[in-house]
Amino acid sequence: MNKGKAYIIGAGPGDFELLTLKAKRVIENADCIIYDRLISPNILDLPKSTAELIYLGKENTEGGLIQDEINQTLVKKCLEGKNVARVKGGDPFVFGRGGEEIDALVENGISFEVIPGITSSISVPAYAGIPVTHRGLARSFHVFTGHTMENGKWHNFENIAKLEGTLVFLMGVKNLDLIVSDLIKNGKSSKTPVAIIEKGATRKQRVSVGTLENILKIAEKNKVKSPAITIIGEVVNLRETFSWFEPKESSKKILITRDKKQAKEMSKLVLNKGGIPIELPFIEIEELKISTENLKKYSAILFNSPNGVKSFFKNIEDMRILANIKIGAVGAKTKEVLESLKIVPDFMPEEYMVDRLAEEVVKFTNRNNNILIVTSDISPADLDKYNSLYERNYEKIVAYNTKKIKVAKDEINEKFEDIDIITFLSSSTVEAFYESINGDLKVLENKKIASIGPMTSETLRKYGIKVDYEAKKYTAEGLLDVIF
Ligand code: SAH
C-alpha cells in the first residue's frame, strides 16, 4: 500500500480566520486530522465528512508521553495510506514540537510538508494592541518558553535581563513568579511594563496589565490561567492607544444543525453578522440520479425546496428540454436557486406549502395535464388528493433523500457546552436531533431555540421544545435577521 503524506500545520491563534489558505485547502482534503486543544473549534468544520478526527494534545505536557503518542499515531495513519493533517495552535515550530514529529516521519520514510502558522507569540500581543517591536521603543523581540527543563534547568536570566528588546514568554503562567523575580534580581527595572494576555484572539480574551513590580499580585487577583502570553517591555504601554480588538464574550454562538454543505453557507452568514458558528449536522442530503427522458410530457414542474432544484438540475443536460413547461416554486430560497440557473418561476404561492403549490398550478395548466412535483423522500405531497381535487395528473419524483444522522451523545454534550442559540431549518432536523438525544431535553437548558418558520416551530413544540426565535422570511438569512 502507498504511504500517505503528513502535513505539519500551524493553525494560528484563537481566531479561526487567521488560518492560512493553504492550511484550509489541505485540511479540507485530508483523510485524517490530528489536532490539539489550542486550535479554533471552527477548524474542525472544514474536513470532509469521511475524514477521521483524532484529538491528541493536552496543552503543556512535558513528560513527552503525549508527544510519543502523537508521533506514533501520525506515523500509523500515514502507513495506513492516509493523508494526515497534523493541526496545531500557532506555528508548528514555535514550541510546537513539530520537529519531533518530523523526526518520526523521516524514520519511517514518510514524506511531509510544513505549513507555517501565525504564532501566538506575536499575534496574541497584536490582538491586545501591543506591537512586539516599535520604532524608538523596541528594536528586537525575544520569545521564551516559561517552562523549566526536565532537569530543572532554567534560562540564563543574567543575559535575558540585559536584553533591550521586548520579552515574550509562552507557557509562562506557572512560573510567573520565577520569571519576574529573576528579571528583577538581574537588574531589569521593576517599573518595566508587563501584560498577560489569556485566550488571545478569542471572544474570551482577557488582558492584565502591570509592571514587574505588581504583576504577580494582579495575576493572582485576576486568577490568570493558561493559555496565556506574557509580554514584557515598554511596548506594552502602546496598548493604551493601539488597543482595537473587543473580545465579544457577548457575541452569539450559533449551532447549525443542517446538512453539511448548506451548513458551510450558513456559517459564513453567521460570521458576517459577528456571531460564531458551530456546525453539527443532524441530517444529510443525498442527491439522487433521476431520469429526465420523459420530462416533455409535463405541462408544469413544481419545486418545494432549494435542494430539490439543485439535485434535479444536476440531471439536466440541455436546459431547452424545459422550454414551454411552467415552473412553480415555494420558498424564497427555492426561487433564488432557480434564478441562479436563469429560470424565473411562473408562480409562487404566498404560503410555504406544497399543497398551495399544487393548488396554484391549476391556473397555469389545463384538465388532465401532467404535473411533476420534485421532492425529497419525506415530502408530504399527497398526489391522490391533488388528482381528485384539481382534475390533473400529478406525479412526483424524489430528487434527494434526507437522511437523519445519529449524533453521539458525547459529541452533542461537548458542542452544546458553549452554545447560545440552536437553529433548526427543517422539521426533519428537529426529528433527527430529538432521536439523537433520545428525547432527553436537558441539553437545551439555558439555550435559545431558533426556527425557520411555522412548520418547523410546530414540530419543535410537538416535542416539547419552546421556540424563542422564528424567522419572518423563511430562509437562513431571514432567521439570522431575527436573531441578530
Ligand atoms: N506553537 C504555538 C505555541 C505552543 S506552546 C504558537 O506558535 O503559538 C503553548 C503556549 O502558547 C500557551 O501556553 C500560551 O503561552 C501560548 N498560546 C497559544 N495560543 C494562545 C492564545 N490564543 N492566547 C494566549 N496564549 C496562547
Residues whose N, C-alpha, C, O or C-beta is under 5 A from the ligand:
A	BS01	SAH	P13 G14 L38 G89 G90 D91 P92 V94 F95 G96 I118 T119 S120 S121 V124 F169 L170 M171 G172 I197 E198 K199 G200 S226 P227 A228 I229
